[in-house]
Amino acid sequence: MLRIGITGGIGSGKSIASRLFQALGVPTYDADSRARWLMENGVELREQLSAAFGPGTYDAAGRLNRAALAGTVFNNPALLAQLNGLVHPHVGTDFETWAATQAAAGYPYVLKEAALLFEAGSYKQLDRIITVYAPLAVREARVLRRDAHRSLADVQAIMAKQMSEEEKMQRADYVLTNDDVQPLLPQVLALHAAFSRPTGA
């Protein structure tokens, strides 16, 4: 079974591409949502986060205080690296367990969607990498439409902290162009056909 990663910067449309693969029956692991779940429900990870970032990491009801944690690490590279260093290994283990289940079920390939696929090093678990690309102006406009609470400056600050689209494309095996001009579905269908062959892509 092939393990395929899919990534892309904020506003690139990687989640839309992932949903197209899902609609084709491809098991898809959403690393970002699983990370959030593990931060809420993983006993060991909760203990590690509380020890690293203090008792205010979780509220009185035991819920993760996302806003406070994000505010703490966003402009502090060292703390952000510490947070990622705690969370990413748990996500990696969780993915391995999930992927083994899909392999046993006989799927020819699975998809792992992750914003920080290269940055977290999780690409090393995978056989192929797809990057979803969109021009900067298109990405900015999409995020502003989607996230009404963000300003353009907010969006640009997030993008500045992400790996550049150019580097992602250089490191990827495949690039899906999602620029609102080229149709995305035919590109996804072509990759799906390649990955579904018995010998892989």
C-alpha positions in Angstrom: 0.0 0.0 0.0 1.3 3.4 -1.0 1.3 6.2 1.6 0.7 9.5 -0.1 1.1 12.9 1.6 -0.7 16.0 0.5 0.2 19.5 1.7 0.0 23.2 0.7 0.1 26.6 2.2 -2.8 28.3 3.8 -5.4 29.1 1.1 -3.9 26.7 -1.4 -7.0 24.4 -1.3 -5.3 21.2 0.0 -8.4 20.3 1.9 -10.5 20.6 -1.2 -8.1 18.3 -3.0 -8.2 15.9 -0.2 -12.0 15.8 -0.2 -11.9 14.9 -3.9 -9.7 12.0 -3.1 -12.0 11.0 -0.3 -15.0 11.1 -2.7 -13.1 8.6 -4.8 -13.0 6.3 -1.8 -9.5 6.9 -0.7 -8.9 6.7 3.1 -7.7 10.1 4.2 -5.9 10.9 7.5 -6.2 14.6 8.5 -3.1 15.2 10.5 -4.2 18.6 11.7 -7.6 17.5 13.1 -6.0 14.4 14.6 -3.4 16.6 16.3 -6.2 18.6 17.9 -8.0 15.4 19.0 -4.8 14.0 20.5 -4.1 17.3 22.4 -7.6 17.0 23.9 -7.7 13.3 24.5 -4.2 11.8 24.6 -3.4 11.3 28.2 0.4 11.3 27.8 0.3 14.3 25.5 -1.9 16.3 27.8 0.5 15.7 30.6 3.4 16.8 28.5 1.7 19.9 27.3 0.7 20.9 30.8 4.2 20.4 32.1 5.7 22.4 29.2 3.2 25.3 29.1 1.7 25.5 32.5 -1.6 24.6 34.2 -3.5 27.2 32.1 -3.0 25.0 29.0 -6.3 23.3 29.9 -9.3 25.0 31.5 -11.2 23.9 34.6 -13.3 21.5 32.5 -10.2 19.9 31.0 -10.6 21.5 27.6 -7.5 22.7 25.7 -7.2 26.5 25.9 -6.3 26.8 22.2 -6.4 30.6 22.1 -4.0 31.0 25.0 -1.6 28.3 23.7 -1.6 29.8 20.2 -0.9 33.2 21.6 2.0 31.9 23.6 3.8 30.2 20.7 2.8 32.2 17.6 5.6 34.8 17.9 8.0 32.6 19.8 9.9 30.2 17.5 11.5 28.3 20.4 8.1 27.7 22.1 6.5 26.8 18.8 9.3 24.3 18.1 8.8 22.8 21.6 5.0 22.5 21.0 5.6 20.8 17.6 8.2 18.6 19.1 5.7 17.3 21.6 2.7 16.9 19.3 4.2 15.6 16.1 5.6 12.3 17.5 2.1 11.5 18.8 0.5 12.2 15.5 3.2 10.1 13.7 2.4 7.1 16.0 -1.4 7.6 15.5 -0.9 7.7 11.7 1.1 4.4 11.8 -1.7 2.7 13.7 -4.3 4.1 11.3 -2.3 3.2 8.2 -1.8 -0.4 9.3 -5.6 -0.8 9.6 -6.1 0.6 6.0 -3.4 -1.7 4.7 -5.1 -4.7 6.3 -8.3 -3.7 4.6 -6.6 -3.9 1.2 -6.6 -0.3 0.0 -4.0 0.4 -2.8 -3.1 3.7 -1.2 -4.0 6.2 1.5 -3.7 9.9 1.8 -2.2 11.9 4.7 -3.2 15.6 4.7 -0.9 17.9 6.7 0.0 21.6 6.6 3.4 20.9 8.1 4.3 17.7 6.2 7.9 18.8 5.4 8.4 21.0 8.5 7.4 18.2 10.9 9.5 15.6 9.1 6.4 13.4 8.6 7.1 13.2 4.9 9.7 10.5 5.9 6.7 8.1 6.7 5.4 8.5 3.1 6.1 7.2 -0.3 5.0 10.2 -2.4 4.2 13.8 -1.7 1.6 16.0 -3.5 1.8 19.8 -3.1 -1.3 21.9 -3.9 -0.3 25.2 -5.4 -2.2 28.4 -5.9 -0.8 31.9 -6.6 -0.3 34.2 -3.6 -3.1 36.6 -4.5 -5.6 33.8 -4.9 -4.6 32.3 -1.6 -4.9 35.6 0.3 -8.4 36.2 -1.2 -9.6 32.7 -0.3 -8.5 33.0 3.3 -10.0 36.4 3.7 -13.3 35.1 2.4 -13.1 32.0 4.7 -11.9 33.6 7.8 -13.8 36.9 8.3 -12.0 37.6 11.6 -8.6 37.8 9.9 -7.1 40.9 8.3 -4.8 40.8 5.3 -1.9 41.4 7.7 -2.9 38.4 9.7 -2.9 36.2 6.7 0.4 37.5 5.5 1.9 36.9 8.9 0.8 33.3 8.8 2.1 32.8 5.3 5.5 34.3 6.3 5.9 31.5 8.9 5.1 28.7 6.4 7.5 27.1 4.0 7.4 28.9 0.6 5.3 27.4 -2.2 8.4 27.2 -4.3 10.2 25.0 -1.9 7.2 22.8 -1.4 6.9 22.3 -5.1 10.6 21.5 -5.4 10.4 18.9 -2.7 7.1 17.3 -3.9 6.7 14.5 -6.3 3.5 15.9 -7.8 1.9 19.4 -7.9 -1.8 20.0 -8.2 -2.6 23.5 -9.5 -5.6 25.0 -7.8 -5.6 28.5 -9.3 -9.3 28.8 -10.1 -8.4 28.5 -13.8 -7.2 24.9 -14.3 -9.9 22.4 -13.2 -8.7 20.5 -10.2 -10.7 17.3 -10.6 -9.0 16.0 -13.8 -5.6 16.4 -12.0 -6.8 14.4 -9.0 -8.3 11.7 -11.3 -5.0 11.3 -13.1 -3.1 10.8 -9.8 -5.8 8.5 -8.5 -5.5 6.3 -11.5 -1.7 6.2 -11.2 -1.8 5.4 -7.4 -4.5 2.7 -7.8 -2.4 0.6 -10.1 -1.0 -2.5 -8.4 2.6 -1.3 -8.8 1.8 2.2 -7.6 2.6 5.5 -9.4 
